[in-house]
Each structure stands twice: as C-alpha cells, then as structure tokens.
Amino acid sequence: MSDDLVDRARASVLDKFLAVSAERIERLNSAWIALERDATRLDSLEEAMRDIHTIKGESRIMGFKLASDVAHRTEDLLLLAKQRGFEDVADVGELLLRGFDLLGALLSSDPSPEVTRAGESFLDAVQGLLDGDGVPAQRPKGATPAPAPAGPGPGPETGATRAPSQRPKTGPQPAAKVVTRPGEEQQRRFVRVPRERLDHLTEYLGEVQRGQQQNDAALVTLQKLNVTTRRILARGAPTRLNWAELGDVQKRVSSLLQGSRDEALLSSSQLDEVDGVMRRIRLLPLSLLFARFERLVRDLAKAQQKKIRFVFTGGDLEADANVLDELAEPMMHLIQNCVDHGVETGAERIAAGKPEEAVLLLEARLSGKGVEITVSDDGRGIDRGAVARAAIRAGLVDADQVRAAHDSDVYMLIFAAGLSTRDEATELSGRGVGMDVVRRSVESLGGRVGVSSEAGRGTTFVLFVPTSVAVSRTLVVSAGGTRFGIPSHAVRIIAQAAPSTWVDAGGGVAMRLDDEVVSLDSLAHLTGAKRGREAEGERVIVVSDGERTLGLLVDRVESETQLVRRPLGGLLSSLQTYLGVGIGDNGEAILIVNLTELIRRSGAAPSMKPKVDVRAAHRAERLVMLVDDSEITRDMFERIVRSRGYRTVEAANGREALAKLLATQPDLIITDIEMPEMNGFELIAAVRRSGLTTRIPIIVLSSRGSVEDKERADSLGADAHLIKTDFSRSVLIETIDRFLQ
C-alpha cells in the first residue's frame, strides 16, 4: 500500500479512534475511583486493564507513540497497585490519574509542546516510583531515559505478554480468560456518527418537512379545483363542446387528486419513519454526562479534605446529544457549589451527628416532554441569612421583601448575576458567576431550574430540560407583524382576548382563568416588535415555565408544527429573548421565544411570594402517567394536569407504559382503552399483576362508555372511569385530586 493510501486510511479512522479513546479514559477514571472505594472490585481492575492495554496498542498503531508509552506506564501502575493489595496506594493513585489526564491531552490531533514535556516528565516519575518500590519494570522502547535506569529485562511487549518482573510477587496468577463487558453485544449494533453529519441531517429533515407542508397545501388547492369543476358540471354548460371539455378536465383532476393522495400518504409515512430514526440517532444516555463528574467530585473532595460518595441514578434515560453538551457546564457549577458550599468537613459532620462521608446524588427521571435532573447533597443547607444579606447589598431586594418572603424565593436569588455569599473569592466560588451561568444555560435550552434546602439536612437543585432541542413541536403565532414560535410543551391554553374577562392588577392587566388570575402582556411589546405596553392582540396564549404563568396577547394563532431550531447568528446570538430560529413552510424565519425570559421581563409574577401553598408543594411531588395513542389527546391532558401542578410522563400505548414503569414509579395512571400493541385492558391487568404497582390508582379515560367496558375495567382493577365525549376539565382535575391529595 502506498504512503498516500496509508495516510488516507489513517485519517478515515482517526476521529473514531479519538472518540473511542476518550470514552475509555472516562471508564479508566471511574474504575480507579471504584477501586479506591472498594479494593475488592476486581471487575473494575479487569476493565481498566483491558482499556489501558487497548489504548496502548491502538495509540502505537495510529502513530501516537508518546501516548502509547504513557499508557504502558499507567498499566505498570495498575499492576503495582494490585501487587500492594490496593493498600497504601495514594502515591500510585495520584500518578495514575495524572496519567489518565495526560492520555486525554496527548490523544488529540496536535498536542502542544507543553503536553509533550508533561508526558515525558510523567514517564520519569513512574520510573522513579517503580524503582523505589523494587519493581524494575521494562521502560517503553524509545522513551526518555530515567535518572536511575531500570535493570535489564526483555524487549517491548508483543500481544498480551508481559515481563515477569512486572507481575505481582505474591500469590498465584489466575489463568487468562475472556471477559465480556456488559452491553458489549448491544454496542456492536451501533455506529458512531460525526456530530456535523447529524446536524446536516436535522437541517435536511426540516427542508423535507417544509416541502411536505407545501405539498399538503397544493393538495388542498387541487381539492378545491375538483369541487369547482363538479359544481360547473352540475349546472350544465352552454354547448356540448364545453360540456365534454369540462368533463375531461374533471376526470383528469379526479385522477390527479387520487394519485396525489396516495403519494402524500406514502410520503407522510416515510417522513414519520425518517423523523423517528433521526431522533433516536441523536439520543445518548445521560450516564455519558453523569460519568464525567465522578472524577471531578473525587478531586474536589480530596483538595478540600472532605469525604464524599458520588452516586447517580437514571443514567439509562436518553436525551439529545446537544442537550448533554449544553448541560455539562451548568451541572459542573452545581456540583462545585455542592462540594464547596454544601458539604461540611468530616469533623463538622461528626459533630452534627452525621456520617463522616457525605453523599452527592445525581438523579434523572422522565417528566412530561423532558427530563428532570436533581443534584442533591446531604450537607449544611443554604444559609438563608447570608443569601438575603448578599441580595440586599447587591440591590436585588430590600429588607422588607426578604422578611415577608418564603425561604424558597430567597434561595432562588442565588441564581442572580453577580450574587455571592463569599467575602473572598476562591478557586471554586466567590465571584458571583457560577450560578448565573447555570440558570441562563438551562433556560437557553427551553428549560428551568429550581432549588430547595433544609438547614442541616442538605440542598437539592432541580433542572428540567427537554430531551431534544434540535426538533420540537412549536405553536406559530404572529404579533406586531412578526411571526414567533412558542414551545408547545409550555402552552396551557389558547383563549379569546375578551376584555370583559380582564381585571386591573397592580397597574397592569390580568384575566380570570378558572380559579386563578393570570397576568397579561403583549408579545409584541415584550419582544420589541411593537412599542407600547397597552394590551394588544385578539388571542391569549397562556404559558407557564413550571412555576409562573403569563397570558401572551397575540394577533393570530397560525398553526402548530415541528420546527428545526437553529442558533441565532451574528449580533442576535446575544439576545436572551429567543432560543433560536426556525424556518416556516413558506421559507420565512420564525423566532422561537424564551418564555422564562419573557415572563421575567413582563413583571407579571412577583419575584417573591409571601405565602406558601402546602397543597401545591405536595402536588409538585406527584407524578401522573398519561397513556394514549393520540399525541393531540396526550398534549391536551398533559397541559391540564401540569397546570394543576402535577408532574407528568407520557406513553403512546400499554407496552411503552410498562417499559417506563421500570424506570419511574408514577402516583397515578390515566389510560385510554383502544391502543395499538397493548390496549388499556391489557395494561391494567399487567399493572395489577406486578407486585410493585398494585397500589397505583388507575383512571380509565376512554371514548368507549358501554356498561360492559366499564365492568371489565373495574374487574381488572381500574379505580375510576371517565368518558371522553363527556369530558370536563374540572371533573378530570377533581378526580385526580381525589386520588392524590
């Protein structure tokens, strides 16, 4: 093979090699941390040895010689730790983690000279440790000589053979065996796809969807033409010639219409399939994000001389790759905050009657159209007084507001820009920027963040983010001559802007909605599309960010559609009012609004509420599962249930509901009867057979209202039966409240 072909072959696999190596390095970090915690975790040692050995060989093949040498030395360190029985291995551990970091830096397309020098220094440090330990390990061929050369030994390794001097000196060695990594068989079914290609596929799908919408519009026009020709023929024509000509046109139109219908049906089916595949391609397990923080917690705890056990659950849930990337920085700030501010020293914890080792928990669970991630610690909790004093100094609130406010509202002030409770800045905190980054980053995804705390018991941060930001259902409206997109998951209800329902509200305007008063503001005013604060528009879109509600006055509601969200370019990228831009069916840009920022700008919701609604707090802890094969029906019920304050999770049929029951435990199930794959009767029977779910209340909400269906549902274990044709929002809420309050 020519040198040119070799270079091209290497380039074709380089990206894959670097991506896979990065995953292996993360696994190496996790494996060593597991061994530090429990020296009997031989499975972690075996996994680490496999990964480092593979990195060593592949690096050599791909031309990363220094990385291969560093991998060789980290392999020696792992064997040294095993030889010592994982006792008194702090010096080994620090060098190992340094080696893992170096591998990450060296395995780049162009490592800097500083990284290269650090790699050579690392080789010398390992050699010195091994010499001092009486283990004359073989130095990688061609590496920089150590100050004290090792004794004679065999040449470089070939295959899996290792120099005898590197083997542990005590105890017989187990026979070599092939160990299959968990999930390895499933991993073979997947391929890694460059992110740029996925982004192109996403944009291309948006173009195809727009073409589909144009075809639908053409089909409507053709239908109208068909009706027109039929009407002309029904009236008759002046001459037989015209009659025959019109008859021929009508036949052609009918034939063309039927063909277009068939093509549209086929195209729609294919488009739905491509859309589903594309969405699944972009999904990655949250464990890929959570695993990044295991090393971070370990290093921060060690630096502050604290003992912290890092635990995460729900890592099998999936989200868009872009969501994971955007969450990395805000979650890092939250974790640093927990370690630096939340967790006490071991002596403080013991004095407070707590275990010396703290627990930092990351937990993910499904919630409506997105994922809810909690970051919690069992530390000292947030100092309400310190936050209040800092907020007053910063001019965010006054002393009277703080005295009247509930604790939860005071805690939310930590997300304000520039606020810090530290008198002096440290490496981790004190500059007043970290928590502001968290809020803005999460909101830029169309999500929200909250916090709760209890003195002496700990603090919990809650992040809600959509599982996908690339393609999302969006309500398209017009206001002030501009088209805007409102994320559908945040829309509670669409109503007429009837002034008779409006009331004065502290100098502004509000409207009555059921048992609450909702502040109103013009979307055109909030976005700057039209000046003036007067109430404008003919329709009201009532939206919620999970905690606050606002009625947006708009001129017209156009449609609900799926939009591919693209970032704003140039000067617009700094605008916090928008999440991005989509392209409508006519090629016109649609600005996708940031509802949390609009609600904040409107001033509709006070930043602090003096009273706490205990029942609302109770509802926020309850999870309702909605099972229906109609997406429109699920959307409508989801908005009603969430407007009451409950969390939701959705499933399109009984089989999907059972799968989600394995990952989350709802407090109530609302199910349809007629569904594909597994109907409502089968779902009720399966739920009642399971020992874990026999006590979950089940409400049947179906269009089938016969006595036989009701009796069958009751006999299988349903607790209530509502009919869709007699649907009432108040009756549904009353029924849910009866079971959950």
N, C-alpha and C positions, 0 to 999 in steps of 0.2 A: 504494500500500500504506500502511495506517495506521501510526502510530508504534508502536502496540501490537504489530502483526504483525511489524514490523521488529525490535522488541526480542525477540520470541519466536523469530524466525528466527535472530537473532544468538546467543541463548542456546543454541539447539539445536546450533550448530556450534562454540561456544566451547571446550568440552572437547576436541574433536577438534583444533582449531587449536592449543591449548596443548600437547597431546601431540605433535603432529607437529613443532611448532617446537622442542620440547626435543630431539627426535631430530636435527633439522637442526643445532642448536647443537653437539651432540656430534660430528657429522660435521665441522663447521667447525673445532673444536679438533683433530681428527685430521688434517684436511687441512693445517692450518698447521704442525703438528709434522712431517708428512711433507715439507713444503716446506723447513723449517729443516734437515732432514737431507739432502735432495736437491733442489736448486733446479731440476732438470730435470723434476720431476714435474708437468708441465703438466696432466695429468689431474686431479691434486689441486686445482690452481688453478681449472680449469674447474668442478669440482664445488663448490668453495667459492663461486665467483661465482654459480652457479645458486642455491645455498641461500640466500645472503645477499640476493640480489635477490628471491627469493620471500618471505622473511621480511619484507623491507621493504614489499612490496606488500600482503601479507596483513595485516600489522600496521596499515597505514593503513586498510584496509577494515574491520577489526574494531574500530577506534577506539583502538588503542594508538599514538597519534601520536608520543610520545617514543621508543618502541621503534623505530618506523619511521625516525625521524631518526638514532638511533644505528646502525641497520642501514645507512642511507645513508652514514654516515661510515666504518664499517668497510669498506664497499665501496670507498670512496676510498682507504683504507689498503692494501687488497689491490692496487689498481691502482698505487699508489705503489711498493709492494714490487716489482711486476713491472717498473715503469719503471727501478728501480735494478738490475734483473737479479738480484734477491734477494741482493745483496751489501751488507754493512754495513746490515742492516735490523733490528738489535737493538731500536732505539727503536720502529720500526714494529710489531715482533712483540709487545712488551710492551703497547702500546696496543691492538693487535688482540685479544689475549687478555683484556685488561680489558674491551673492548667485548663480547666473547662472554659474559663473566660478567654484564655489565650486562643484556644481552638476556635471559638466563635469569631474572634478578631482575625485570626490567620486565614480562616476559610472564607475569604472574600476575594473578589476578582483582582483586587490590587491593595494588599495590606501595606500600611505605612512603614517607613524605616523604624519608627519607634516601636511598633508592634514586633517587628523582626528582632530588634535588640532585646525586647522583653522576652521573646521566645527563647533566645539563646541564653539569657540570664536564668530562665526557668530550668533549662536543661542542667546548668551548673548547680543550681540549688538542689535539684533532685539528686544529682550525683553525690553531692556532699552529704545529704541525708542518708542515702543508701550506704555510703562508705562508713559513716558514723554508726550505722546500725549493724555493721558487719555483714552486709549483703552486697557482695561485689557483682552488681548486675551488669549485663552487657550494655555498653553505650551504643546508641544507634550509629550506624556507619555514616561517616561524613559529618557528624555533629561536632560542634566546637569542643575542644578538649577541656576537661575539667581540671581545676588546680591540682587535685590529687587523683591521678589516673587509676582506673579500676584494674584489678588483676586480670590475667589472661583468661580468655573464655572463647566460646565458639563464635562464629560469624553471625551475621544478621539472621533473623528468623525466616523460616520458609514455612508457609502454611500455618498450622497451629502449633508447631514445635517450639518449645521454649528451653532456654539454657537451664540445666539442672540447678545452677546456683541461684536461680530466681524462684525456685519453688519453696514453699514453706518448709522449714526444717523439721517440724514436729507433726506427727500423725500421718497415717496413710492417705494417699490421694484417691478420691473416688474415680471410678472409671468414666471416661468421656462418654457423654450421651447427648443426643439431640433434644433440645428443649424447644417446644413451640411456644412462641409468645402469644398471650391471649389476644384474640382478634386478628391474628396474622392471616388466617384463611379469608376473613372478610376483607381485609385490607387489599388482598390481591385483586379484588373485584373493582377497585377504584384506580383512577389515574390522576396525577396532579396536573392541573391546568393553569397556565400562567394567568395572573390576575388581569392583565391587559386584554387577553382574549375574552375573558368573561365580561369585562366592561363593554367590549365591542359587541358581544352577543346581546347584552342587555339593551344597548342603543339600537341594534338592528331589530330586536323584537319590538321596540317602540315604533319603529318605522312600519313594520308589518302590521301592527295593531292599528296604526293610523290608516293604512291602506284598507284594512278590513272595515273600519268605520266609514270610509269613503264608499266602499262597495255597498255597504248597507244603505247609505243614503241614495246611491244610484238605484238600488233595488226598490226603494220607496217611490222614486220618480217613475220607474217603469210600471209599478203597480198602478200609479195614478193614470198613466197613459193608457193602460189596459182598460181601466174603468171608463175613461173618456170615450174610447172607441166603441165600447159596448153601449154607452148611452147614445152615441150618434146613430149606431145601427138600429137601436130600439126605436128611434124617432123616424127612421126612414131617410131616404135621400132623393134629391130631385131627379136624378137619372139612374138608369140601370148600371151605367158605366161606373159612376161614383159608388154606387152600392157594391158592385163587385170589387172595386179597388179598396174600399174600406173593409170589406170582408177579408180580403187578402192580408191587409195590414193587421187586422185583429188576430188572424191566425198566426202571423209571424210574431206579433207581440206576445201572444199566449205561449208560443213555443219558446221564445227567448226568456220569458219570465220563468217558465218551469225549469229551463236549464240553469238560469241564474240562481234559482232557489236551491237546486241540487248542489251547485258549485259552492254557494255560500254556506250550506250546511256542512259540506265536506271540509271547506277551508276553516270554518269555525272549530270543528272537531280537531283538526290538525293543529290549529293555533293553540287551542287549550292544552293539547298534549305537549307541544314545544314549551309553552309557558310553564307548565308543571315541571318538566325536566330541567329547564333553565333555573327555576327557583331552587330545586333540590341541589343542583350543581354548586350553587353559591353557598349552601348551608354548611357550616362547620360546627363541631361540638364545642360547647362552652369550656370543656375541660382543657382545650388548647389555650384558652385565655387564662383560666384559673391556675394552670400549672406554672405559668410564668412567675407567679408571685410567691411560690414556695421558697425559692432561693432568697428572694427579697426579704421575706419575713425572717428567715433564718439569720441573714447577715445583719439586719437592723436590730434584732433582739440581742445578738451577740455583742454588737457595738455598744448597746445601752445596758448590757449585763442584766438582761431580763430573760426569763424562760417563757417561751410562747409556743404553743402547739397549733399548727396551721391545719385546718380541716376544710374541705369543700365537698358539697353535695350538689346533685343536679347537673353534673358536668356532661351527661349524655344528651341533654337538651341542645337544640341547634339554633343557630342564628346566622344571618348573612355575614360573610367574611368581612365586609366593610364595617358592620356593626362591631364586630370583635376588635378590629383595628382602632376604631374610634373610642372604644371603651377602655383600652389599655391604659391611657394616661390618666383619666379621671379615677379609675379604680386604684391605680398606683398611689395617687394622692390620698384617697380614702384610707388605704392600708397604712401608709405612713402616718396619717393622723391617728389611727387607732393605736399604733405602736408607740408613737411619741407622746400623744396627749392622753390616750385612754388607759393603756396597760400600766399598772404600777410595778415597782421593783419587787423582787421576791420578798424582801424584808417587809415592805409595806403590805403585801398581800397576806403574809403570815400574820402580821399584827392585826389585820382586819378579819381574820378568821377564814381566809380563802386558801385554796391550794396554791403552792408557790408557782406552779406552772399555769399561765393564763391560756385561754383558748380564743383564737381568732377564726371565725367561721365565715365562709363564703357559701351562700346557698342560692340556687336558681330554681324557679318554678314557673310554670305556664300561668299567664294572666291575660285573659281576653285575647287580643290580637298581638300580644307581645310576650316578653319575658320579664319577670320581676326578679331582681338580684338583690340580696341583702348582704351587707358586710357588717358583722357584729363582733364586739368583744365583750368580755366579762370584767372590764376594768372599773375605773373610778367613776365613770359617767361624766357628763358635761357640767361644768361649773356655771350654773345659771347667772350668778352674780358677776362673774368675770366677763361673760359674753355681754351682759347688759351694760356694764361699765364701758367696755370697749365700743359698743354700738353708740352709746351716748357721746363718748369722746369723738367718734367719727361723724357725729351729727346725723345718724340714721334715724334715731328715735329720740324722744325726750323722756325724762324720768317718769312722768305721769303715765305715758303709754306703757312703759315697762312694768310699772306696778300693777296695771289693770290687765296685762296680757297673760295668756296661758303659757305654760312652760314650752309647749311645742312651738309656739310662734317665736319665742325668744331664741330657741335653738336654731330655727331656720335662718336667723341673722348671721350665722357663721358662714353662710354662702355669699354674703355681700362682698363686693370687691374691696380689697384693702383692709378688711377687718382681721385683726389678730389679737388673741388674748395674751400673747407672749410679750414681755417687756423687752427681751433681747432676741435677736434673730439667731437661729441655729442653722445647721446644715439642712435640717428637715423642715423646720417651720419657723414662724415668727415674722414672715414677710407679707402675710395677708394676700397671697395669690393662689395658693393651692386649692382651697375650697371653692373659690370663684370659678376656677378652671373646671372643676367637677360639674357645677351647675350649668355653665354655658356649653360644655361639651355634650352633656346628656340632652339638654334642650335642643341643641343643633341636630340631634337625631330624631327630634319629634317626641322625646321622652320627658320624664320629670324625675326629680329627686326629692326625698324627704328624710327626716331624721327624728328619732325618738331616743330618750335617755332616761335612766333612773340612777340617782345618786348611789354610789357604792355597788351598783349591780351591772353597769355597762351601758354601751351605746350601740344603736342599730341604725345604719344608713340603708335606705331602700331606693333602688334605681329601677324605674320602669322604662323599657325601651322596646320599640317594635322589632320583630325578628328580621325585618327586611326594610332597607331604605332605598333600594335600587328601584323596585317596582311596588307601588302601593295604590290602593283604592282612594280616589280623591273626588270630592264634591267640587265641581267647577261653577263659580258664580261670577257675576260682573258687578262692579261698583265703581262709580266715578269714571266710567269709560274705560276701565281696565279689567281684564279677566284675572281672577285669582283662584287658586286651588286650596281647599281646606281638607286636611286629612280626615277621611271618613270615620276613623275609629273615635274621633273626638266629638263628633256631631251627635247631640242628644235629640234634637227635634227641629223641624222646619215649620214655621208658622207664618200667618199673615201679620203684617206690621200694623195691626189695627190700633189707632191712637186711643180708642175707648178703653183699652186694657192697660194703658200706660199710667204710671204714677210718678210723682216727684220723689227723688231720692238724693238728698244732700246736695242739691244744686245740679244734679244730673237727671236722667230719665231712666225708669225701670218699667218692667212689665210683670204682671202676675202669671205664674206658670204653676198650675196645681196649687200646692201648699207653700210655695216659696216665691220670693220676689227676685227677679233676675235683672241686673243692670244692663242697660242698652248703650251701644255706641255704634257710630257709623264706621264700617270697614274702610270706606274711602278716606275718612278723617284719620284713622289710626295708621294707615299706610302712607298718608301724604298724597293719595291720588286726587283728593279734593280738599280744599281748606275749609275751616269752619267746624264747629263742634255740634251744630244743630243736627237733630235726628233726621236721617235721610234714608230713602230706600222703601221698597214695597214689601220685602220679605225679611223675616228674622231667622237667622241661623243660630240656635242656642248651642254653644260649645262648652266643653269642660276640659280642664287639664288634669282632672283627677281630684282636685281639691277646690278649685274655684270655677265659677260659671259666669258666662257672659253671653248676651244676645247681640249678634252682629247684624246690623241693618245693611241689606244689600239691595241692588236694583232688580236683579233677576237671578234665579237659580236655573242653570243651563242643563247640567247632566251630572251623573256620577260615572266615573270611568277609571281605568287603570292608567297611571302616568309613570313614565320612566323619569326619575328625579336626577337631574344633572346639577352639578355645582354652579353657583353664580361666578362669573368670571370678572376680572378687572376690578374696578372700584366697587362694584356691587358686592363682592365677596365679603366685605366687612360689615354689611348690613345685617343686624340681628333680627330684623323684622321677617326675614324669609329663610326658609330651609333650603330652597333651591328653586329650580325652574323646570317645568315640563313643557312638552310640545303638544298642542291640541290637534284635533283631526284636520283642521284647515291650515296647519303649519304655524299658527300663531303661538307665541310664548305665553305660558301660564305661570305666574309667580305663586309658588307654594308658601303659604304663610306659616310663621312660627306662632302658634296660638298662645303658648305660655308668655312670650314676649308681648303679644297684643293685649292679653289680659292684664299684664303688669302695667303697660302703658295706659290702659283705659282708666286705671284707678278705681275700677268698679268694685273690686274686692278689697276690703281693708287689709293692710299687711299684718294686723294683729286683731284677733277676736277675743273679747274679754271672757267669754264663757266657753265651756267645753260641753259638747254633746256626747254624753256617755254612750247613748244608743248608736250614734254614728260611728264612734270608735269601735264599738262591738261589731257593727256591720262590716267595717273595713277588714275585719279579721276573717270574715266568712267567704267561702268560695262556692260559686254556683256553676255547675256544668250544664251547658246547653247542647242538646243533641238533636240535630235536624238536618236533613239533606238539602234544604233550601238555604242558600247563603243569604238571601234577602231576609228571610224569616229570622235567621240567626242574628243578623245585624240589628234588626229591629228589637228583638228581645234583649240582645246584649246591651243596647243603649238604655233600655228601660231598667234593666237590673243594675247596671253600673250607675245610673242616675240616682238610684236609691242608696248607693254607697257600697254595694257588694262587689267583690271581685268575680271575674268570670273566666271560664275556659270553655272552648268550643270543640265539637266533634261533628263530622258530617254523617256518621252512621254509627250503629251499635258497635261494630268491630273497632272502629277508631276510638270510640269512647272507652272500651275495655282496655285498649293499649295505653291510653292516657291515664287510666286509673292506676296503672302500675307505677307511674311517675309522680302522681299527685293524688291527694285524698280530698275530694270536694265535700262540702257540708250538705249539699242538696243537688239532685239531678232533675232537670226538666227535659223530657224526651218526647219526640214525635213517635208515631206508630209506624207509618208507611215509610220505610227507608231501604235502600239497596244494601246488599251484602249481609246485614243483620238488622232486622226490624226492631221496633220498640218492645214487642212482647219478648223476643229472644234476649234483648238486652236486660230487661227487668229480671228474667229468670236467671241469667248468668250472674248478675249483680247479687241477687239473693242467695245464690249457691256459694258465693265467696264468703269466707268467714270474716274478712276484713271490711266488707261493705254491707253487711246485712242490716246495719242500723242507719244507713244513709236514707233520708226521705226521698221519695221519687214522685214527681208530679208529671202526669201524662198531659200533654198539650197537643191535641190532635184534631184534625178535621173530621175524624170518624167519631160520631157520638151515639152509636147504637147501644142499646142496653147490653147486648151480648159482648161488645168490645169492652165496655166498662166493667162488666162482671169478670171477664177474662183477665183484664189488667189488675183488678182487685185481688183475684185469686193468686196471681203471680207475685203480688207484693207491692203494688202501687199504693201510694198514700193519698193521692188526690187526682181528680180528672177534670180538666178544663177543655172546652171546645173552642177551636179557632174561629169558627163562624160567629160565636157569641163573645169574641174576645173583648176584654176590657182591661185597660192599663191598671186601673185601681184594683180590680179583682185579682189580677196577677200579683201585684205588689202585696196586697193583703194576704194572699195565700202563702207567698214566700216568707213574709214576716212571721206568719203563724208558726212556721216550722223552724225558723232560725232565731227568733227572739224569745 
